[in-house]
Amino acid sequence: MTNVKYMDEDVLIKKAMELIINELGPVEAIRFTNLFKGKKMDSVKRHREWQKTLDKTKFFDDVFVD
């Protein structure tokens, strides 16, 4: 059985980005990395999702403390 040692994550990312930039060029490398970013949620949708999880009684008690 062989002993496997993994690269530090920062080193791995740096080497991978250098490789991608060298092979694709800087513009295409940025395009490639942006493919994996999640799309931002619309602010109204995000607010509605937050409201669904909100305990209104606790929220009002926290905001309107005597």
Secondary structure as GFF3:
##gff-version 3
##sequence-region A 1 66
A	DSSP	alpha_helix	9	24	.	.	.	ID=ss1
A	DSSP	alpha_helix	26	34	.	.	.	ID=ss2
A	DSSP	alpha_helix	43	52	.	.	.	ID=ss3
A	DSSP	alpha_helix	56	63	.	.	.	ID=ss4
###
